[in-house]
Amino acid sequence: MITNERQYRISKAQLDKFRVAAGRTQSSADQSANPILARAELAALQSQMEELAGQISEYEALSSGAVSVLKASSLAELPCLLIKARIARGLSQKRLAELLGLKEQQIQRYEAEEYGTANLRRLADVAKALNLNLNEVAEFKQETAIARAASPEKLDWTRFPVGEMYKRHWFAGYDGSLAGALTQREQLVTALIASAGKQPQLALHRKKVRAGSALDPYALLAWQCRILALANARANVSDFKSETLSGSWFTRLAQLSRLPDGPIQACKFVEKAGIAVVIEAHLPSTHLDGAALLGDSGPVVGLTMRYDRLDNFWFVLFHELAHIKLHLRKGRMEDMFDDLEAEADTIEQEADGLAGNALIPDAYWETALARYLRNDSSVRACAQELKIGEAIVAGRIRKEADNYVILNELVGSGQVRKLFPEVRFGQ
């Protein structure tokens, strides 16, 4: 959200740059050797342009006085309403600060974080300074048994895999017995859901799930909450900027696969781009390889390492990053779960295509000797030429050939989980 004239000018200049970049990308996309990646970059630019143009239009409408009525349907919407009301009133951040007896920088901080650190009294003071009419009514309503039964999101606490969650130490601060955990399951699971931040949903129709068999929605919800809770606890993740996920960025990431500790370095590299990477084994009846989620602080990649092989690690990581680049959008598609053995629909095919092309460019692969010879020496030569790990080449050959016996020594079996000793892989 644009909150002042300086941000407005910067945003307009940035939009002009995006338009120029989009024009160049459109021209080069038609001649690109990697059309999938080129189209992905163009789609990302267009998405950023739409979002930025919307913010600019909103600020122009507010600051021009064209907006005379602002409403918040819930207390959660009040912070944004306060910012919009200040702009619509024609007050600068400096002037509002003067009315409240604060420094301008304090108002800037409040608005930058949407009043996340302001208490209720401060919110009331700001509303008063802006002459807002707050008529929100708090109502207590005793929920009846009929209403609870009719609620599609009412949780059946007995269906959560509390035993497995207890075994994995998912209940922060709880040091009691399993029997005690089963008795207190509602409180413990409620705390886990709260720690996830953005209140994940149970209903599978609200998630994008690639699955080859029946899923346990309660196990899926528990795993999702665990991933988001761990992501929220990360302090070393940078701010996410979607333009970071360029073709060259994916290439640099793929080249880390040559290193003995490549998966560790990859996680650090991705987090520098503002994407938290969380590793947590899947729960029974979820059949997950990974997920791409939107957390409170930005995108999150969840990896299960269901198969302890290097080729699997790299493809799953790139697949989830492809979802973030191509599909993940606030208010549109925020939760994507993947069993990569399941049949792929159009969206999954797009992510598969981008992931495969980013790891091994399609133009190169068309004539690669390793693709046809399928022997150890050709795989190693291909990997050396592309400056990537041989497991990636071997894994692609096995996938295309639908033969998971060949090149078994080159896919890095047993080489991933040991790099992450802090994760409990079902022990």
C-alpha positions in Angstrom: 0.0 0.0 0.0 1.3 3.5 -0.9 1.2 5.8 2.1 2.9 9.0 1.1 3.9 11.2 -1.9 7.5 9.9 -1.9 6.3 6.3 -2.2 3.9 7.4 -4.9 6.6 9.0 -7.0 8.9 5.9 -6.6 6.0 3.6 -7.5 5.2 5.5 -10.7 8.9 5.4 -11.7 9.0 1.7 -10.9 5.9 1.0 -13.0 7.5 2.8 -16.0 10.6 0.6 -15.6 8.4 -2.5 -15.4 6.7 -1.5 -18.6 10.0 -1.1 -20.4 11.2 -4.4 -19.0 8.0 -6.2 -20.0 8.3 -4.8 -23.6 11.9 -6.2 -23.8 10.9 -9.5 -22.3 7.9 -9.8 -24.7 10.3 -9.2 -27.7 12.9 -11.7 -26.4 10.3 -14.3 -25.4 9.5 -15.1 -29.1 13.1 -15.8 -29.8 14.2 -17.3 -26.5 15.8 -20.7 -26.3 13.9 -21.3 -23.1 10.3 -20.2 -23.9 8.8 -21.6 -20.7 11.1 -19.5 -18.5 10.7 -16.5 -20.7 6.9 -16.7 -20.5 7.2 -17.1 -16.7 9.3 -14.0 -16.4 6.9 -12.1 -18.5 3.9 -13.3 -16.4 5.7 -12.3 -13.2 6.4 -8.8 -14.6 2.8 -8.4 -15.7 1.6 -9.5 -12.3 3.8 -6.9 -10.6 2.7 -4.2 -13.0 -1.0 -5.0 -12.2 -0.4 -4.9 -8.5 1.6 -1.7 -8.6 -0.9 0.0 -11.0 -3.7 -0.9 -8.6 -1.8 0.7 -5.6 -1.1 3.8 -7.6 -4.7 4.2 -8.7 -5.9 3.7 -5.1 -3.6 6.4 -3.8 -4.6 8.8 -6.5 -8.3 8.2 -5.8 -7.8 8.7 -2.1 -5.5 11.8 -2.3 -7.8 13.5 -4.9 -10.7 13.5 -2.5 -12.7 11.2 -4.8 -13.3 8.8 -2.0 -15.7 10.1 0.6 -16.8 7.0 2.4 -14.5 4.3 3.9 -15.8 1.3 5.8 -14.2 -1.6 7.7 -16.3 -4.7 8.1 -14.1 -6.1 10.9 -11.6 -4.9 13.5 -8.8 -6.5 11.5 -9.5 -4.1 8.6 -9.2 -1.0 10.9 -5.4 -0.4 10.4 -5.8 -0.1 6.6 -8.8 2.1 7.0 -6.8 4.5 9.3 -4.1 4.8 6.6 -6.6 5.4 3.8 -8.6 7.9 5.9 -5.5 9.9 6.6 -4.7 10.1 2.9 -8.3 10.9 2.0 -8.4 13.7 4.7 -5.3 15.3 3.0 -3.2 14.9 6.0 0.5 14.1 5.7 2.2 11.6 8.0 4.0 14.6 9.6 0.7 16.4 10.3 -1.0 13.4 11.8 2.1 12.9 14.1 1.8 16.5 15.2 -1.9 16.1 16.1 -1.0 13.0 18.2 2.1 14.6 19.8 4.4 12.0 18.1 7.3 12.1 15.8 6.7 11.7 12.0 9.0 8.5 12.0 6.6 6.9 14.5 3.6 7.3 12.1 5.8 6.0 9.3 6.6 2.9 11.2 3.0 2.4 12.3 1.8 2.6 8.7 4.6 0.5 7.3 3.6 -2.4 9.5 -0.1 -1.6 9.3 -0.2 -0.6 13.0 0.9 -4.0 14.0 2.7 -2.8 17.1 0.1 -0.2 18.1 -2.2 -1.0 21.1 -5.9 -0.4 21.1 -5.7 3.0 22.8 -3.3 4.2 20.1 -5.6 3.1 17.4 -8.5 4.9 19.1 -6.4 8.1 19.3 -5.5 7.9 15.6 -9.2 7.4 14.7 -10.2 10.4 16.8 -7.5 12.6 15.2 -8.9 11.6 11.8 -12.5 12.2 12.9 -13.5 8.6 12.2 -16.9 7.4 13.3 -16.2 4.0 15.0 -19.5 2.2 15.6 -18.2 -1.4 15.7 -20.3 -3.4 18.2 -18.9 -6.4 20.0 -21.4 -9.1 20.5 -21.3 -12.3 22.6 -23.3 -15.1 21.1 -23.5 -18.5 22.7 -22.9 -21.1 19.9 -25.5 -23.8 19.8 -24.9 -27.4 19.1 -26.8 -27.0 15.9 -24.7 -24.1 14.8 -21.5 -26.0 15.6 -22.7 -29.0 13.6 -23.5 -26.8 10.6 -20.1 -25.1 10.5 -18.0 -26.5 7.6 -14.8 -25.5 9.4 -15.7 -26.8 12.8 -12.8 -29.1 13.8 -13.1 -32.6 15.1 -10.2 -32.6 17.5 -10.2 -36.4 17.8 -9.1 -36.7 14.1 -5.8 -34.9 14.5 -2.8 -37.3 14.6 -1.9 -36.1 18.1 0.2 -39.2 18.9 2.5 -38.6 15.9 2.6 -34.8 16.6 3.5 -35.5 20.2 6.2 -37.9 19.1 7.7 -35.2 16.9 7.6 -32.6 19.7 5.3 -30.3 17.8 3.6 -29.0 20.9 5.8 -26.1 22.1 6.1 -25.8 25.8 4.3 -29.1 26.6 6.5 -31.6 28.4 3.8 -33.9 29.7 3.0 -37.5 28.7 1.3 -38.8 25.6 -1.8 -39.6 27.7 -1.9 -36.0 28.8 -1.5 -34.8 25.3 -4.5 -36.8 24.2 -6.5 -35.4 27.0 -5.5 -31.9 26.2 -5.5 -32.3 22.4 -7.9 -29.4 21.7 -5.7 -26.9 23.6 -2.5 -28.2 22.1 -3.7 -28.3 18.6 -5.3 -24.9 18.9 -2.0 -23.4 20.1 -0.3 -25.0 17.0 -2.9 -23.5 14.7 -2.5 -20.1 16.3 1.3 -20.2 15.9 0.8 -20.7 12.1 -0.4 -17.1 12.0 -2.8 -17.0 9.1 -5.4 -19.5 10.3 -5.1 -22.3 7.7 -8.3 -23.9 6.5 -9.3 -27.5 6.8 -11.4 -27.7 3.7 -9.5 -29.3 0.8 -11.6 -27.4 -1.8 -9.8 -24.2 -0.5 -6.4 -25.6 -1.2 -4.6 -26.6 -4.4 -3.7 -30.2 -3.9 -1.9 -32.5 -6.3 -2.7 -36.0 -4.9 -2.7 -39.5 -6.2 -4.7 -41.0 -3.4 -7.2 -40.0 -0.6 -5.8 -37.4 1.8 -6.4 -37.0 5.5 -7.4 -33.3 5.7 -6.6 -33.2 9.4 -3.1 -34.6 9.0 -2.6 -32.1 6.1 -3.8 -29.2 8.2 -1.5 -30.2 11.1 1.5 -30.4 8.8 0.7 -27.1 7.2 0.4 -25.4 10.6 3.8 -26.9 11.6 5.4 -25.6 8.4 4.0 -22.1 8.9 4.8 -22.0 12.6 8.5 -22.9 11.9 8.6 -20.3 9.1 7.2 -17.6 11.4 10.0 -18.4 13.9 12.7 -17.7 11.3 14.7 -14.5 11.8 17.2 -14.8 8.9 14.8 -14.7 6.0 15.1 -11.5 3.8 12.1 -9.6 2.4 10.7 -11.3 -0.7 10.8 -9.6 -4.1 9.3 -11.7 -6.9 11.6 -10.2 -9.5 14.5 -11.9 -7.7 13.4 -15.3 -9.2 15.0 -14.7 -12.6 16.5 -17.2 -15.0 20.0 -16.4 -13.8 18.9 -16.9 -10.1 17.5 -20.3 -10.9 20.8 -21.2 -12.7 22.9 -20.1 -9.7 20.7 -22.2 -7.4 21.0 -25.3 -9.7 24.8 -25.0 -9.7 24.8 -25.4 -5.9 23.9 -29.0 -6.6 27.6 -29.7 -7.3 28.5 -29.1 -3.7 28.7 -31.9 -1.1 26.3 -29.9 1.1 24.3 -28.5 -1.8 20.9 -28.9 -0.2 22.0 -26.9 2.9 23.5 -24.1 0.7 20.3 -24.2 -1.4 18.1 -23.5 1.6 20.3 -20.6 2.6 20.3 -19.2 -1.0 16.5 -19.4 -1.2 16.0 -17.7 2.1 18.2 -14.8 1.0 15.6 -14.3 -1.6 12.9 -13.9 1.0 11.5 -17.5 0.9 11.5 -19.5 4.0 12.4 -23.2 3.5 11.1 -25.6 6.2 11.8 -29.3 6.2 9.4 -31.5 8.0 8.6 -35.2 7.3 5.1 -35.7 6.0 2.4 -37.2 8.2 0.8 -40.5 7.5 -2.0 -40.3 4.9 -0.7 -37.1 3.3 1.7 -38.5 0.7 3.4 -35.1 0.3 6.7 -34.3 -1.4 6.4 -30.5 -0.7 4.3 -27.4 -0.6 4.3 -23.8 -1.6 2.5 -21.6 0.9 1.9 -17.9 1.7 2.8 -17.2 5.3 2.5 -14.1 7.4 6.0 -12.8 6.2 6.0 -14.1 2.7 6.3 -17.3 0.6 7.2 -20.6 2.3 8.5 -23.8 0.8 7.8 -26.9 2.8 9.8 -30.0 2.0 9.2 -33.5 3.3 12.1 -35.4 1.8 9.8 -38.3 1.4 12.5 -39.9 -0.7 16.0 -39.6 0.5 17.7 -38.9 -2.8 19.4 -35.8 -4.2 17.6 -35.9 -7.5 14.3 -35.8 -5.7 15.4 -33.0 -3.4 16.4 -30.7 -6.3 13.3 -31.3 -8.4 10.8 -30.8 -5.5 12.6 -27.6 -4.4 12.5 -26.2 -8.0 8.9 -27.3 -8.4 7.7 -25.4 -5.3 9.8 -22.4 -6.3 8.1 -22.5 -9.8 4.7 -22.4 -8.0 5.8 -19.3 -6.1 7.0 -17.6 -9.3 4.0 -18.6 -11.5 1.0 -19.2 -9.3 1.1 -18.1 -5.7 -0.8 -14.9 -5.2 -2.4 -13.3 -2.2 -6.1 -13.7 -2.3 -6.0 -16.1 -5.2 -3.9 -19.2 -4.7 -2.1 -19.3 -1.3 -1.7 -23.0 -0.4 -0.4 -25.6 -2.9 0.4 -29.2 -1.8 2.2 -31.7 -4.0 2.5 -35.4 -4.4 4.7 -35.4 -7.4 3.8 -39.0 -8.3 0.2 -37.9 -8.9 -1.1 -36.9 -12.3 -0.4 -33.3 -13.2 -3.1 -30.8 -14.3 -2.3 -27.7 -16.3 -1.0 -25.7 -13.3 1.2 -28.6 -12.2 2.5 -29.1 -15.7 3.5 -25.5 -15.8 5.5 -25.9 -12.6 7.0 -29.2 -13.7 8.0 -27.5 -17.0 9.6 -24.5 -15.4 11.4 -26.7 -12.8 12.8 -29.1 -15.4 13.9 -26.3 -17.7 15.5 -24.4 -14.9 17.5 -27.4 -13.8 18.4 -28.6 -17.4 17.5 -26.2 -20.2 15.1 -27.8 -22.7 17.1 -26.6 -25.7 20.2 -28.3 -24.3 18.4 -31.5 -23.4 17.0 -32.0 -26.9 20.4 -33.1 -28.2 22.2 -34.1 -25.0 24.1 -37.4 -25.4 23.2 -38.5 -21.8 19.5 -38.5 -22.7 20.1 -41.2 -25.3 23.2 -43.1 -24.0 21.9 -43.3 -20.4 25.2 -44.5 -19.0 27.3 -43.2 -16.1 30.0 -41.5 -18.2 27.6 -39.5 -20.3 25.6 -38.4 -17.2 28.8 -37.2 -15.6 29.9 -35.4 -18.7 26.5 -33.7 -19.1 26.5 -32.6 -15.4 30.0 -31.2 -15.8 29.1 -29.2 -18.9 26.0 -27.7 -17.2 27.9 -27.2 -13.9 25.2 -29.1 -11.9 25.1 -32.3 -9.8 25.0 -35.6 -11.7 22.0 -36.6 -9.6 19.9 -34.1 -11.5 20.8 -35.5 -14.9 20.4 -39.1 -13.7 17.0 -38.3 -12.1 15.7 -36.7 -15.3 16.7 -39.7 -17.4 15.1 -42.1 -15.0 11.9 -40.1 -15.0 11.7 -39.9 -18.8 12.5 -43.5 -19.2 10.1 -44.5 -16.4 12.9 -46.8 -15.2 14.0 -46.3 -11.6 16.5 -49.1 -11.6 19.1 -47.5 -14.0 21.7 -45.1 -12.9 20.9 -46.0 -9.3 24.4 -45.1 -8.1 24.2 -41.5 -9.4 20.9 -40.2 -7.9 22.4 -39.7 -4.4 20.4 -42.2 -2.4 20.8 -41.6 1.3 22.6 -38.3 0.8 20.0 -35.7 1.8 18.4 -36.5 5.2 21.7 -36.8 6.9 22.4 -33.2 6.1 19.5 -32.1 8.3 20.0 -34.1 11.6 17.7 -31.7 13.4 14.7 -33.0 11.5 12.8 -36.2 12.7 12.1 -38.3 9.6 9.6 -40.6 11.3 12.1 -42.1 13.8 
